Every structure is written in C-alpha cells, then in structure tokens.
C-alpha cells in the first residue's frame, strides 16, 4: 500500500494546478483560463461529435439507403416502432393468468407497463438507421459519468466526510469524485447542446425535453451543495457569498448555506434521490417515445406541409434500422469515462486549499481581527446590521416590489455583540476578576456611553502595534473596551474562539454560521478570496482555487453581477435570482415558444448530425412494407403514418 501511495503522489505532482490561476479579461467578462480550457475542450468534443464519421455496421443495416446484407425487407420493419424498437402485442407478453388475475390491480399495472414499455423497447437491439453520429453517444456517456460520481462518492463515504483532507487515499477518492462530476456535467451540457440543435422536443416529446432540463438544473444544485460540503476555503467563500442570494429569496433560514452539515445531507441524500428519479423518468421517456426523427433537409413550406411533418414526427419510425447493442454501448461508455476520470485524478489530483479559521485570521491579520471585533461590539458590522434571517437590521435587505426576507422573518437569530464578543468573554470571565469587572462596567453603561467608548477605541486602533503577540493601543477615553478586545484577541489566537462559536452546536458541530459570519465581517477573508480570483466581480462563483476548472455552467447566474448598472445595485442578488429564474423557465419552455423552438430549423446545424442520412443513395434495397403488425403473427395491418413517404422520412 505504501508503494501505491507514493506512485499516486508522484503522478499528482506531475501537473500542479494548485499554483495561482491565470485569468482573461474582456469587456465585462472576467474568466479563468482553466474554465476557458474546459469550455474549449467541450466545444472541440462537440464539433468532433458532429464531424467525425460514425462507424457503419453494414450487416445490421436494413432498408433503402443503408447498405445491408440482403436479408430482405421484412426484418427492418418487423421490429419497427418508436425509435425502431416496435410495439409488442400483449399476446407476446401474456402472463396466461386467469380472468380473476386480470382484474387485479397488479395485472392492470402490468398490462399498462407492457403497453407503454414492452421489453423490446426497454432493452432494444435495433435503432433507426439515421442514428449515426457521435452526438447520440453523450446521453449514455452522461449516465456513465453519473454512475462514476455516485461510486466515487461512496468511496469518500468509507472514511467520513473529511478524511480526504488528511489521507492520501481519501484525497485520491475525492479527486475521482471531482473529475467524474466534471465529466458528468460536461457530457450533459454537450448532450443538451445536441438535443437543442436536433429540436428533440418534436413529435410530442416535450416531456422528454422537460425532464432533461430538470435533470440539468437539479445537477447544478447537486454540484453546488457538493462544493459547500468540502470544508475548505473554497466552500467557505462560496457559502458566505451564496447566502446573500438565498437570503434575498427568504429561504436562507430554511436552506442555510453556512450549515455544512445540512448541505452535506442535501448533497448525499435528498438531491441525489430527486436527481436519479428525474434521470430515470427521462430515460424511460426516451425509451417510450424513441429518439426524434431527422429534421428535413429543407423547412416545410405551407400549413399542410408543416402539419404533416408534425404528424410524422409523432408517428412511430417505420424506416430502415440498424443493429444496436445498448448494453455494450453502456459498458464501453463506462469504461472510457472511468479511464478518463482515473487518469485525471492521478495526474491532476483535486484542489484543497485549507479553510481559514478565526485562529489563523487573528495570527496573520491581528489588527483586522481587532477592528472587526470592535465593530461587532458596537453593532456596526455587516452581520450586526444585516437584517433577516439573522436580525432586524435592514442594511442588506433587498427588495424588488416585495422583500422576501422580511416576509420570512428572523429564522437564524444572531446578536453580533453577544454572539461574537460578550458571550465568549462571559464564559472565561469566572477565572479573570479584571475581565468580570470590565464586562459588568460595559453592560451597566447606557448605550450612548458604550458607543462613545467604542468610537474612541476605533480611532486609536488604527495605530495599534504588537509586541510578542500582545497588542499595544494608544490610550483614549474608551472605558473597558481595550480589555474586552485584547482578551477577545487572546482567545482567538489560542483557538478558543473557534471552539466557542461551535460549542452550542450538537455533537457533529457542522453549523458554521457564526464563525463564517464573523470571518466575513473582516477584510482578511475577502482579500484571500480576491487573491484566488473568487470574488463576484471576478466571476468568482464559477471559479475554483488554483488552476482547476470550477463550475462554468453557472455562467448564466454570474453574468448578471457583471452587467453595468446592475452590478452596483443594492438589489443585485435579487436581480440575479430573478433573471436566472426567467432564463431557467425559458429553457424548460423551449418546446412551447414559437420562434425559439424554430431556431434549430433556421440555423440548420442538424444537417451535420444527419448528413449521412440526407446523403444516402437514392437506389439500393427497396423500402419494406409495413408488417402485418409490429410483431409478426397478429394478422393486423396499419397504414403509413401521415407525413411519411415510402422511405419513412418526413416529407416537406
């Protein structure tokens, strides 16, 4: 095991992405080079999938325009159905039960399931001949990467949520998880691009598009909660900044980004269950409805032609088919994705910039810590004046027509002075008579006197010096404040303040709301984030620390923070939420919006996907007549679907 650890470490050191990142600025855009590389690779893969010739399996091709082996026309269409898989006769799957059995709920559910999804659709061995492009592969690749993400998540769980910070094997498992998620999201986006340009919602497949869109959106939330569960600097910064948007919606008291334990449970339990359910529904819809038919080479002209084309899109495919081994395709996709993920994990590892603690803050930037503690004491810090869900302040309350924060009210009460300064001092005061006297004097004084003391102390604090770790502040009419703040500083340097702010938590101690709010109120925290290119005006929510790719699929949300006028608005978080929400609705509603749904026909990228189908030779094996049934032996016949010619293609 020692040798394997050493080899993994050597591979991880081959390329060091923890070095400072490189960023490109253009107009209002500020993008990391790592994200640009990731997007560029995705575009190249997308282009290759469009252009690289798809291998032909000549022996499995049947029907006109596909080079077959001359087995005759009946084979191609005997299996014809939605997506070339056929519609099974109930006689073929009869349970030979009694009439009493047929009246049971179980029998009714079974008959319904067989009617919509017979085994030949669930595990097809043929597909339409036009499915001959690498673009079609990315649906299966997405599922394979999702499976790898789940398995690597299980591996991380073997040692607990934080062992990967201290154990090389755990860190490697975390690297597997990171790159499997990156592959999953990249493949899904490429799949979404392909389906958009193929207008895959045609033929009453709008629900298939909707479930695919919902799977994409759910995956974003899943990835986001995963970032929050890392317990490193990146998760600290994302949580403190993301909370403002969530708080603006009024949901911050219920979906607390600063509670890493809550985010972890959402990440490993709640959202995966929802995601798997949506993905499962999407896959079943693809099997039931089949893949969308090719768009015609030229747009249909006239109302009747368009109506006929719509009817043909919704009809079962009756044209030529090709051999399709779905199990083999899934196995190969999983093997390729696994190899890619393992290599990336071994060579590039995964980011893990240590989190900032109050102890490290007080040691590295003591003056900033003391100034922040003073602002907490006098009630002028960001947290003290924030508003719901923490208190009744109003400085950070956002409103566009309505304030969702005020409607939700105070759900996570935080009294900054008591929580960050007075409370911790009261716990250590019994062993320090001087501190007891200072606390009693401060708390007994009227509010105006306390304000005068803190104001006087804040002015001289600019000239603080430190001798052997002890602060020396010029004298002023500041009452007991110097003793309170210097003792607070000592607690912080010793690590007691970190412990105290989590002491009222339960056993696991995963709610970091108080320490993170305290950190955010200082300048040091933001300075470190800016150095890592994580701030809002740097498109920070998309970025990862170092040179690692982050979450480029969040560009639409981050975009609104860069728009002139909006980026300086006090309501910018609410604007971003509203605009992202509108864009999300637009994405899901593509099949229903005239003009938007017609873009793939106006910009005919689909011709590249189906170029071999449109270029097939006019001669060859004549088209087979429709079989007596989708399964032989029925004795029934069906006419050609409306809008389809003898080749099974949509006529314009």
Secondary structure, DSSP 8 states (H G I E B T S, - for coil): -HHHHHHHHHHHTTS-TTS---EEEETTEEEEHHHHHHHHHHHHHHHHHHHS-----GGG--STTS------SHHHHHT-BGGGS----GGGG-----HHHHTSHHHHHHHHHHHHS-HHHHT-SEEETT--SGGGHHHHHHHHHHHHHHHHHHHHHTT-TTGGGT-HHHHHHHHHHHHHHHHHHHHHHHHHHHHHHTTTTTTT-HHHHHHHHHHHHHHHHHHHHHHHTS-SHHHHHHHHHHHHHHHHTT-TTTS-TTBHHHHHHIIIIIHHHHHHHHHHHHHHHHHHH-S-----SS---SHHHHHHHHHHHHS-B-S-EEE--HHHHHHHHHHHHHHHHHHHHHHH---------HHHHHHHSHHHHHHHHHHHHTT-STTTT--TTTSS--TT---SSS-HHHHH--SS---HIIIIIIHHHHHHHTT-HHHHHHHHHHHHS-HHHHHHHHHHHHHHHTT-EEETTEEE----S-TTHHHHHHHHHHHHHHTHHHHHHHHTS-TT--B-HHHHHHHHHSSHHHHHHHHTT-SGGGTGGG--STT----GGGHHHHHTTTSTTTTT-TTHHHHHHHHHHHHHHHHHTGGGSTTTTTHHHHS-THHHHTHHHHT--S-SS------SSSSTT--------TTB-TTS-B--
